């Protein structure tokens, strides 16, 4: 019984650490997946505009109105 009392805090800290690291890595993975999906959507949108408008410069730089 003494061994359980000695090892239990270390095991509990290990389990908490494992759960936190798992949560962090899954959150990072989900964020990377969402970013990839967003970039793919933007790329498809841009290609649609390029096909519709032609291969020229699609977005013209704005002229500064302040000067």
PDB file with SEQRES, HELIX, SHEET and CRYST1 records, atoms N, CA, C and O in Angstrom:
SEQRES   1 A   67  UNK UNK UNK UNK UNK UNK UNK UNK UNK UNK UNK UNK UNK          
SEQRES   2 A   67  UNK UNK UNK UNK UNK UNK UNK UNK UNK UNK UNK UNK UNK          
SEQRES   3 A   67  UNK UNK UNK UNK UNK UNK UNK UNK UNK UNK UNK UNK UNK          
SEQRES   4 A   67  UNK UNK UNK UNK UNK UNK UNK UNK UNK UNK UNK UNK UNK          
SEQRES   5 A   67  UNK UNK UNK UNK UNK UNK UNK UNK UNK UNK UNK UNK UNK          
SEQRES   6 A   67  UNK UNK                                                      
HELIX    1 AA1 UNK A    2  UNK A   53  1                                  52    
CRYST1    1.000    1.000    1.000  90.00  90.00  90.00 P 1           1          
ATOM      1  N   UNK A   1       0.821  -1.199   0.000  1.00  0.00           N  
ATOM      2  CA  UNK A   1       0.000   0.000   0.000  1.00  0.00           C  
ATOM      3  C   UNK A   1       0.864   1.262   0.000  1.00  0.00           C  
ATOM      4  O   UNK A   1       0.451   2.298  -0.522  1.00  0.00           O  
ATOM      5  N   UNK A   2       2.024   1.180   0.565  1.00  0.00           N  
ATOM      6  CA  UNK A   2       2.914   2.342   0.576  1.00  0.00           C  
ATOM      7  C   UNK A   2       3.349   2.704  -0.837  1.00  0.00           C  
ATOM      8  O   UNK A   2       3.526   3.879  -1.158  1.00  0.00           O  
ATOM      9  N   UNK A   3       3.519   1.684  -1.684  1.00  0.00           N  
ATOM     10  CA  UNK A   3       3.951   1.946  -3.052  1.00  0.00           C  
ATOM     11  C   UNK A   3       2.899   2.743  -3.826  1.00  0.00           C  
ATOM     12  O   UNK A   3       3.231   3.621  -4.623  1.00  0.00           O  
ATOM     13  N   UNK A   4       1.651   2.428  -3.583  1.00  0.00           N  
ATOM     14  CA  UNK A   4       0.568   3.143  -4.261  1.00  0.00           C  
ATOM     15  C   UNK A   4       0.566   4.604  -3.840  1.00  0.00           C  
ATOM     16  O   UNK A   4       0.419   5.492  -4.679  1.00  0.00           O  
ATOM     17  N   UNK A   5       0.727   4.857  -2.556  1.00  0.00           N  
ATOM     18  CA  UNK A   5       0.733   6.228  -2.045  1.00  0.00           C  
ATOM     19  C   UNK A   5       1.914   7.016  -2.596  1.00  0.00           C  
ATOM     20  O   UNK A   5       1.822   8.228  -2.792  1.00  0.00           O  
ATOM     21  N   UNK A   6       3.015   6.330  -2.843  1.00  0.00           N  
ATOM     22  CA  UNK A   6       4.205   7.011  -3.365  1.00  0.00           C  
ATOM     23  C   UNK A   6       4.076   7.250  -4.870  1.00  0.00           C  
ATOM     24  O   UNK A   6       4.458   8.315  -5.356  1.00  0.00           O  
ATOM     25  N   UNK A   7       3.554   6.294  -5.601  1.00  0.00           N  
ATOM     26  CA  UNK A   7       3.496   6.390  -7.060  1.00  0.00           C  
ATOM     27  C   UNK A   7       2.269   7.128  -7.594  1.00  0.00           C  
ATOM     28  O   UNK A   7       2.308   7.649  -8.709  1.00  0.00           O  
ATOM     29  N   UNK A   8       1.201   7.184  -6.836  1.00  0.00           N  
ATOM     30  CA  UNK A   8      -0.041   7.792  -7.309  1.00  0.00           C  
ATOM     31  C   UNK A   8       0.110   9.257  -7.743  1.00  0.00           C  
ATOM     32  O   UNK A   8      -0.406   9.611  -8.803  1.00  0.00           O  
ATOM     33  N   UNK A   9       0.782  10.119  -6.989  1.00  0.00           N  
ATOM     34  CA  UNK A   9       0.926  11.509  -7.459  1.00  0.00           C  
ATOM     35  C   UNK A   9       1.682  11.612  -8.785  1.00  0.00           C  
ATOM     36  O   UNK A   9       1.307  12.403  -9.649  1.00  0.00           O  
ATOM     37  N   UNK A  10       2.729  10.830  -8.949  1.00  0.00           N  
ATOM     38  CA  UNK A  10       3.491  10.867 -10.202  1.00  0.00           C  
ATOM     39  C   UNK A  10       2.653  10.368 -11.373  1.00  0.00           C  
ATOM     40  O   UNK A  10       2.692  10.949 -12.458  1.00  0.00           O  
ATOM     41  N   UNK A  11       1.913   9.317 -11.165  1.00  0.00           N  
ATOM     42  CA  UNK A  11       1.053   8.785 -12.220  1.00  0.00           C  
ATOM     43  C   UNK A  11      -0.042   9.790 -12.560  1.00  0.00           C  
ATOM     44  O   UNK A  11      -0.354   9.988 -13.734  1.00  0.00           O  
ATOM     45  N   UNK A  12      -0.623  10.421 -11.558  1.00  0.00           N  
ATOM     46  CA  UNK A  12      -1.677  11.412 -11.796  1.00  0.00           C  
ATOM     47  C   UNK A  12      -1.136  12.597 -12.596  1.00  0.00           C  
ATOM     48  O   UNK A  12      -1.788  13.064 -13.529  1.00  0.00           O  
ATOM     49  N   UNK A  13       0.046  13.083 -12.237  1.00  0.00           N  
ATOM     50  CA  UNK A  13       0.664  14.193 -12.980  1.00  0.00           C  
ATOM     51  C   UNK A  13       0.955  13.754 -14.414  1.00  0.00           C  
ATOM     52  O   UNK A  13       0.766  14.529 -15.351  1.00  0.00           O  
ATOM     53  N   UNK A  14       1.407  12.530 -14.584  1.00  0.00           N  
ATOM     54  CA  UNK A  14       1.668  12.005 -15.929  1.00  0.00           C  
ATOM     55  C   UNK A  14       0.412  11.950 -16.773  1.00  0.00           C  
ATOM     56  O   UNK A  14       0.443  12.296 -17.954  1.00  0.00           O  
ATOM     57  N   UNK A  15      -0.686  11.523 -16.188  1.00  0.00           N  
ATOM     58  CA  UNK A  15      -1.958  11.456 -16.917  1.00  0.00           C  
ATOM     59  C   UNK A  15      -2.433  12.859 -17.290  1.00  0.00           C  
ATOM     60  O   UNK A  15      -2.886  13.080 -18.413  1.00  0.00           O  
ATOM     61  N   UNK A  16      -2.337  13.795 -16.368  1.00  0.00           N  
ATOM     62  CA  UNK A  16      -2.739  15.177 -16.655  1.00  0.00           C  
ATOM     63  C   UNK A  16      -1.869  15.754 -17.771  1.00  0.00           C  
ATOM     64  O   UNK A  16      -2.382  16.408 -18.679  1.00  0.00           O  
ATOM     65  N   UNK A  17      -0.565  15.519 -17.710  1.00  0.00           N  
ATOM     66  CA  UNK A  17       0.349  16.006 -18.745  1.00  0.00           C  
ATOM     67  C   UNK A  17      -0.011  15.401 -20.103  1.00  0.00           C  
ATOM     68  O   UNK A  17      -0.040  16.106 -21.112  1.00  0.00           O  
ATOM     69  N   UNK A  18      -0.284  14.102 -20.126  1.00  0.00           N  
ATOM     70  CA  UNK A  18      -0.658  13.423 -21.370  1.00  0.00           C  
ATOM     71  C   UNK A  18      -1.933  14.036 -21.962  1.00  0.00           C  
ATOM     72  O   UNK A  18      -1.997  14.298 -23.163  1.00  0.00           O  
ATOM     73  N   UNK A  19      -2.928  14.258 -21.130  1.00  0.00           N  
ATOM     74  CA  UNK A  19      -4.200  14.813 -21.609  1.00  0.00           C  
ATOM     75  C   UNK A  19      -3.996  16.228 -22.150  1.00  0.00           C  
ATOM     76  O   UNK A  19      -4.545  16.574 -23.196  1.00  0.00           O  
ATOM     77  N   UNK A  20      -3.219  17.039 -21.452  1.00  0.00           N  
ATOM     78  CA  UNK A  20      -2.971  18.409 -21.921  1.00  0.00           C  
ATOM     79  C   UNK A  20      -2.202  18.427 -23.240  1.00  0.00           C  
ATOM     80  O   UNK A  20      -2.530  19.200 -24.140  1.00  0.00           O  
ATOM     81  N   UNK A  21      -1.191  17.588 -23.355  1.00  0.00           N  
ATOM     82  CA  UNK A  21      -0.412  17.540 -24.598  1.00  0.00           C  
ATOM     83  C   UNK A  21      -1.274  17.032 -25.761  1.00  0.00           C  
ATOM     84  O   UNK A  21      -1.177  17.544 -26.876  1.00  0.00           O  
ATOM     85  N   UNK A  22      -2.100  16.046 -25.502  1.00  0.00           N  
ATOM     86  CA  UNK A  22      -2.993  15.515 -26.532  1.00  0.00           C  
ATOM     87  C   UNK A  22      -3.961  16.593 -26.996  1.00  0.00           C  
ATOM     88  O   UNK A  22      -4.210  16.739 -28.192  1.00  0.00           O  
ATOM     89  N   UNK A  23      -4.505  17.344 -26.049  1.00  0.00           N  
ATOM     90  CA  UNK A  23      -5.424  18.436 -26.378  1.00  0.00           C  
ATOM     91  C   UNK A  23      -4.718  19.495 -27.230  1.00  0.00           C  
ATOM     92  O   UNK A  23      -5.274  19.975 -28.218  1.00  0.00           O  
ATOM     93  N   UNK A  24      -3.484  19.858 -26.842  1.00  0.00           N  
ATOM     94  CA  UNK A  24      -2.749  20.887 -27.578  1.00  0.00           C  
ATOM     95  C   UNK A  24      -2.426  20.431 -28.998  1.00  0.00           C  
ATOM     96  O   UNK A  24      -2.580  21.204 -29.944  1.00  0.00           O  
ATOM     97  N   UNK A  25      -1.984  19.195 -29.157  1.00  0.00           N  
ATOM     98  CA  UNK A  25      -1.646  18.706 -30.491  1.00  0.00           C  
ATOM     99  C   UNK A  25      -2.879  18.570 -31.377  1.00  0.00           C  
ATOM    100  O   UNK A  25      -2.810  18.843 -32.576  1.00  0.00           O  
ATOM    101  N   UNK A  26      -3.987  18.159 -30.812  1.00  0.00           N  
ATOM    102  CA  UNK A  26      -5.216  18.062 -31.611  1.00  0.00           C  
ATOM    103  C   UNK A  26      -5.715  19.445 -32.012  1.00  0.00           C  
ATOM    104  O   UNK A  26      -6.211  19.628 -33.124  1.00  0.00           O  
ATOM    105  N   UNK A  27      -5.587  20.410 -31.119  1.00  0.00           N  
ATOM    106  CA  UNK A  27      -6.001  21.777 -31.454  1.00  0.00           C  
ATOM    107  C   UNK A  27      -5.129  22.321 -32.577  1.00  0.00           C  
ATOM    108  O   UNK A  27      -5.634  22.972 -33.492  1.00  0.00           O  
ATOM    109  N   UNK A  28      -3.821  22.061 -32.518  1.00  0.00           N  
ATOM    110  CA  UNK A  28      -2.908  22.515 -33.558  1.00  0.00           C  
ATOM    111  C   UNK A  28      -3.250  21.858 -34.890  1.00  0.00           C  
ATOM    112  O   UNK A  28      -3.246  22.512 -35.933  1.00  0.00           O  
ATOM    113  N   UNK A  29      -3.539  20.584 -34.848  1.00  0.00           N  
ATOM    114  CA  UNK A  29      -3.897  19.854 -36.063  1.00  0.00           C  
ATOM    115  C   UNK A  29      -5.191  20.397 -36.665  1.00  0.00           C  
ATOM    116  O   UNK A  29      -5.291  20.564 -37.880  1.00  0.00           O  
ATOM    117  N   UNK A  30      -6.168  20.668 -35.823  1.00  0.00           N  
ATOM    118  CA  UNK A  30      -7.443  21.213 -36.307  1.00  0.00           C  
ATOM    119  C   UNK A  30      -7.243  22.604 -36.907  1.00  0.00           C  
ATOM    120  O   UNK A  30      -7.864  22.944 -37.913  1.00  0.00           O  
ATOM    121  N   UNK A  31      -6.376  23.406 -36.289  1.00  0.00           N  
ATOM    122  CA  UNK A  31      -6.115  24.747 -36.808  1.00  0.00           C  
ATOM    123  C   UNK A  31      -5.426  24.678 -38.170  1.00  0.00           C  
ATOM    124  O   UNK A  31      -5.773  25.432 -39.079  1.00  0.00           O  
ATOM    125  N   UNK A  32      -4.456  23.781 -38.314  1.00  0.00           N  
ATOM    126  CA  UNK A  32      -3.782  23.627 -39.603  1.00  0.00           C  
ATOM    127  C   UNK A  32      -4.752  23.152 -40.682  1.00  0.00           C  
ATOM    128  O   UNK A  32      -4.667  23.593 -41.828  1.00  0.00           O  
ATOM    129  N   UNK A  33      -5.664  22.263 -40.328  1.00  0.00           N  
ATOM    130  CA  UNK A  33      -6.650  21.769 -41.290  1.00  0.00           C  
ATOM    131  C   UNK A  33      -7.593  22.896 -41.717  1.00  0.00           C  
ATOM    132  O   UNK A  33      -7.908  23.026 -42.900  1.00  0.00           O  
ATOM    133  N   UNK A  34      -8.040  23.707 -40.765  1.00  0.00           N  
ATOM    134  CA  UNK A  34      -8.930  24.828 -41.085  1.00  0.00           C  
ATOM    135  C   UNK A  34      -8.219  25.848 -41.967  1.00  0.00           C  
ATOM    136  O   UNK A  34      -8.816  26.390 -42.898  1.00  0.00           O  
ATOM    137  N   UNK A  35      -6.958  26.108 -41.681  1.00  0.00           N  
ATOM    138  CA  UNK A  35      -6.206  27.065 -42.490  1.00  0.00           C  
ATOM    139  C   UNK A  35      -6.025  26.539 -43.914  1.00  0.00           C  
ATOM    140  O   UNK A  35      -6.149  27.288 -44.883  1.00  0.00           O  
ATOM    141  N   UNK A  36      -5.733  25.252 -44.027  1.00  0.00           N  
ATOM    142  CA  UNK A  36      -5.572  24.649 -45.347  1.00  0.00           C  
ATOM    143  C   UNK A  36      -6.870  24.730 -46.146  1.00  0.00           C  
ATOM    144  O   UNK A  36      -6.853  25.043 -47.337  1.00  0.00           O  
ATOM    145  N   UNK A  37      -7.979  24.450 -45.498  1.00  0.00           N  
ATOM    146  CA  UNK A  37      -9.281  24.535 -46.159  1.00  0.00           C  
ATOM    147  C   UNK A  37      -9.559  25.963 -46.617  1.00  0.00           C  
ATOM    148  O   UNK A  37     -10.053  26.181 -47.723  1.00  0.00           O  
ATOM    149  N   UNK A  38      -9.242  26.921 -45.773  1.00  0.00           N  
ATOM    150  CA  UNK A  38      -9.453  28.326 -46.114  1.00  0.00           C  
ATOM    151  C   UNK A  38      -8.577  28.744 -47.295  1.00  0.00           C  
ATOM    152  O   UNK A  38      -9.043  29.442 -48.196  1.00  0.00           O  
ATOM    153  N   UNK A  39      -7.311  28.321 -47.297  1.00  0.00           N  
ATOM    154  CA  UNK A  39      -6.420  28.660 -48.402  1.00  0.00           C  
ATOM    155  C   UNK A  39      -6.883  28.016 -49.709  1.00  0.00           C  
ATOM    156  O   UNK A  39      -6.810  28.637 -50.769  1.00  0.00           O  
ATOM    157  N   UNK A  40      -7.358  26.779 -49.633  1.00  0.00           N  
ATOM    158  CA  UNK A  40      -7.872  26.118 -50.834  1.00  0.00           C  
ATOM    159  C   UNK A  40      -9.098  26.851 -51.378  1.00  0.00           C  
ATOM    160  O   UNK A  40      -9.239  27.016 -52.589  1.00  0.00           O  
ATOM    161  N   UNK A  41      -9.975  27.285 -50.487  1.00  0.00           N  
ATOM    162  CA  UNK A  41     -11.164  28.027 -50.896  1.00  0.00           C  
ATOM    163  C   UNK A  41     -10.769  29.348 -51.565  1.00  0.00           C  
ATOM    164  O   UNK A  41     -11.339  29.718 -52.591  1.00  0.00           O  
ATOM    165  N   UNK A  42      -9.804  30.050 -50.991  1.00  0.00           N  
ATOM    166  CA  UNK A  42      -9.347  31.317 -51.571  1.00  0.00           C  
ATOM    167  C   UNK A  42      -8.697  31.084 -52.933  1.00  0.00           C  
ATOM    168  O   UNK A  42      -8.882  31.877 -53.856  1.00  0.00           O  
ATOM    169  N   UNK A  43      -7.942  30.007 -53.056  1.00  0.00           N  
ATOM    170  CA  UNK A  43      -7.295  29.692 -54.328  1.00  0.00           C  
ATOM    171  C   UNK A  43      -8.340  29.399 -55.408  1.00  0.00           C  
ATOM    172  O   UNK A  43      -8.214  29.863 -56.542  1.00  0.00           O  
ATOM    173  N   UNK A  44      -9.374  28.627 -55.050  1.00  0.00           N  
ATOM    174  CA  UNK A  44     -10.441  28.330 -56.012  1.00  0.00           C  
ATOM    175  C   UNK A  44     -11.174  29.602 -56.425  1.00  0.00           C  
ATOM    176  O   UNK A  44     -11.485  29.789 -57.601  1.00  0.00           O  
ATOM    177  N   UNK A  45     -11.449  30.469 -55.463  1.00  0.00           N  
ATOM    178  CA  UNK A  45     -12.127  31.739 -55.750  1.00  0.00           C  
ATOM    179  C   UNK A  45     -11.292  32.585 -56.706  1.00  0.00           C  
ATOM    180  O   UNK A  45     -11.817  33.157 -57.662  1.00  0.00           O  
ATOM    181  N   UNK A  46      -9.985  32.661 -56.442  1.00  0.00           N  
ATOM    182  CA  UNK A  46      -9.100  33.457 -57.288  1.00  0.00           C  
ATOM    183  C   UNK A  46      -9.042  32.885 -58.703  1.00  0.00           C  
ATOM    184  O   UNK A  46      -9.065  33.634 -59.679  1.00  0.00           O  
ATOM    185  N   UNK A  47      -8.968  31.568 -58.811  1.00  0.00           N  
ATOM    186  CA  UNK A  47      -8.929  30.948 -60.137  1.00  0.00           C  
ATOM    187  C   UNK A  47     -10.229  31.188 -60.900  1.00  0.00           C  
ATOM    188  O   UNK A  47     -10.193  31.385 -62.115  1.00  0.00           O  
ATOM    189  N   UNK A  48     -11.372  31.178 -60.220  1.00  0.00           N  
ATOM    190  CA  UNK A  48     -12.646  31.495 -60.877  1.00  0.00           C  
ATOM    191  C   UNK A  48     -12.627  32.905 -61.437  1.00  0.00           C  
ATOM    192  O   UNK A  48     -13.061  33.132 -62.567  1.00  0.00           O  
ATOM    193  N   UNK A  49     -12.132  33.848 -60.663  1.00  0.00           N  
ATOM    194  CA  UNK A  49     -12.065  35.238 -61.126  1.00  0.00           C  
ATOM    195  C   UNK A  49     -11.096  35.358 -62.293  1.00  0.00           C  
ATOM    196  O   UNK A  49     -11.373  36.072 -63.256  1.00  0.00           O  
ATOM    197  N   UNK A  50      -9.962  34.666 -62.217  1.00  0.00           N  
ATOM    198  CA  UNK A  50      -8.997  34.720 -63.320  1.00  0.00           C  
ATOM    199  C   UNK A  50      -9.595  34.182 -64.608  1.00  0.00           C  
ATOM    200  O   UNK A  50      -9.382  34.754 -65.677  1.00  0.00           O  
ATOM    201  N   UNK A  51     -10.335  33.096 -64.517  1.00  0.00           N  
ATOM    202  CA  UNK A  51     -10.958  32.536 -65.718  1.00  0.00           C  
ATOM    203  C   UNK A  51     -12.021  33.478 -66.271  1.00  0.00           C  
ATOM    204  O   UNK A  51     -12.166  33.611 -67.486  1.00  0.00           O  
ATOM    205  N   UNK A  52     -12.757  34.126 -65.388  1.00  0.00           N  
ATOM    206  CA  UNK A  52     -13.826  35.024 -65.815  1.00  0.00           C  
ATOM    207  C   UNK A  52     -13.266  36.335 -66.365  1.00  0.00           C  
ATOM    208  O   UNK A  52     -13.775  36.852 -67.360  1.00  0.00           O  
ATOM    209  N   UNK A  53     -12.227  36.878 -65.730  1.00  0.00           N  
ATOM    210  CA  UNK A  53     -11.703  38.195 -66.096  1.00  0.00           C  
ATOM    211  C   UNK A  53     -10.541  38.130 -67.083  1.00  0.00           C  
ATOM    212  O   UNK A  53     -10.204  39.146 -67.691  1.00  0.00           O  
ATOM    213  N   UNK A  54      -9.931  36.984 -67.253  1.00  0.00           N  
ATOM    214  CA  UNK A  54      -8.778  36.874 -68.146  1.00  0.00           C  
ATOM    215  C   UNK A  54      -7.493  36.762 -67.343  1.00  0.00           C  
ATOM    216  O   UNK A  54      -7.501  36.762 -66.112  1.00  0.00           O  
ATOM    217  N   UNK A  55      -6.385  36.666 -68.078  1.00  0.00           N  
ATOM    218  CA  UNK A  55      -5.098  36.449 -67.416  1.00  0.00           C  
ATOM    219  C   UNK A  55      -4.387  37.737 -67.030  1.00  0.00           C  
ATOM    220  O   UNK A  55      -3.291  37.681 -66.473  1.00  0.00           O  
ATOM    221  N   UNK A  56      -4.967  38.875 -67.304  1.00  0.00           N  
ATOM    222  CA  UNK A  56      -4.326  40.138 -66.951  1.00  0.00           C  
ATOM    223  C   UNK A  56      -4.309  40.357 -65.447  1.00  0.00           C  
ATOM    224  O   UNK A  56      -4.681  39.481 -64.665  1.00  0.00           O  
ATOM    225  N   UNK A  57      -3.876  41.526 -65.071  1.00  0.00           N  
ATOM    226  CA  UNK A  57      -3.840  41.859 -63.645  1.00  0.00           C  
ATOM    227  C   UNK A  57      -5.274  42.059 -63.162  1.00  0.00           C  
ATOM    228  O   UNK A  57      -5.991  42.934 -63.648  1.00  0.00           O  
ATOM    229  N   UNK A  58      -5.672  41.248 -62.216  1.00  0.00           N  
ATOM    230  CA  UNK A  58      -7.061  41.247 -61.773  1.00  0.00           C  
ATOM    231  C   UNK A  58      -7.324  42.360 -60.770  1.00  0.00           C  
ATOM    232  O   UNK A  58      -8.302  43.099 -60.887  1.00  0.00           O  
ATOM    233  N   UNK A  59      -6.466  42.467 -59.812  1.00  0.00           N  
ATOM    234  CA  UNK A  59      -6.656  43.451 -58.753  1.00  0.00           C  
ATOM    235  C   UNK A  59      -5.712  44.618 -58.992  1.00  0.00           C  
ATOM    236  O   UNK A  59      -4.491  44.475 -58.919  1.00  0.00           O  
ATOM    237  N   UNK A  60      -6.291  45.762 -59.275  1.00  0.00           N  
ATOM    238  CA  UNK A  60      -5.497  46.957 -59.524  1.00  0.00           C  
ATOM    239  C   UNK A  60      -5.138  47.612 -58.197  1.00  0.00           C  
ATOM    240  O   UNK A  60      -5.967  47.667 -57.288  1.00  0.00           O  
ATOM    241  N   UNK A  61      -3.909  48.109 -58.080  1.00  0.00           N  
ATOM    242  CA  UNK A  61      -3.562  48.816 -56.841  1.00  0.00           C  
ATOM    243  C   UNK A  61      -4.393  50.087 -56.702  1.00  0.00           C  
ATOM    244  O   UNK A  61      -4.688  50.765 -57.686  1.00  0.00           O  
ATOM    245  N   UNK A  62      -4.760  50.393 -55.472  1.00  0.00           N  
ATOM    246  CA  UNK A  62      -5.567  51.584 -55.215  1.00  0.00           C  
ATOM    247  C   UNK A  62      -4.709  52.838 -55.265  1.00  0.00           C  
ATOM    248  O   UNK A  62      -3.554  52.839 -54.837  1.00  0.00           O  
ATOM    249  N   UNK A  63      -5.281  53.882 -55.782  1.00  0.00           N  
ATOM    250  CA  UNK A  63      -4.612  55.180 -55.746  1.00  0.00           C  
ATOM    251  C   UNK A  63      -4.907  55.808 -54.389  1.00  0.00           C  
ATOM    252  O   UNK A  63      -6.050  55.799 -53.931  1.00  0.00           O  
ATOM    253  N   UNK A  64      -3.877  56.351 -53.750  1.00  0.00           N  
ATOM    254  CA  UNK A  64      -4.066  56.992 -52.448  1.00  0.00           C  
ATOM    255  C   UNK A  64      -4.880  58.268 -52.620  1.00  0.00           C  
ATOM    256  O   UNK A  64      -4.542  59.126 -53.436  1.00  0.00           O  
ATOM    257  N   UNK A  65      -5.945  58.384 -51.852  1.00  0.00           N  
ATOM    258  CA  UNK A  65      -6.795  59.571 -51.920  1.00  0.00           C  
ATOM    259  C   UNK A  65      -6.293  60.671 -50.994  1.00  0.00           C  
ATOM    260  O   UNK A  65      -6.715  61.822 -51.105  1.00  0.00           O  
ATOM    261  N   UNK A  66      -5.384  60.316 -50.073  1.00  0.00           N  
ATOM    262  CA  UNK A  66      -4.892  61.293 -49.104  1.00  0.00           C  
ATOM    263  C   UNK A  66      -3.902  62.269 -49.721  1.00  0.00           C  
ATOM    264  O   UNK A  66      -3.767  63.387 -49.225  1.00  0.00           O  
ATOM    265  N   UNK A  67      -3.210  61.888 -50.779  1.00  0.00           N  
ATOM    266  CA  UNK A  67      -2.179  62.772 -51.317  1.00  0.00           C  
ATOM    267  C   UNK A  67      -2.645  63.659 -52.419  1.00  0.00           C  
ATOM    268  O   UNK A  67      -1.862  64.447 -52.950  1.00  0.00           O  
TER     269      UNK A  67                                                      
END                                                                             
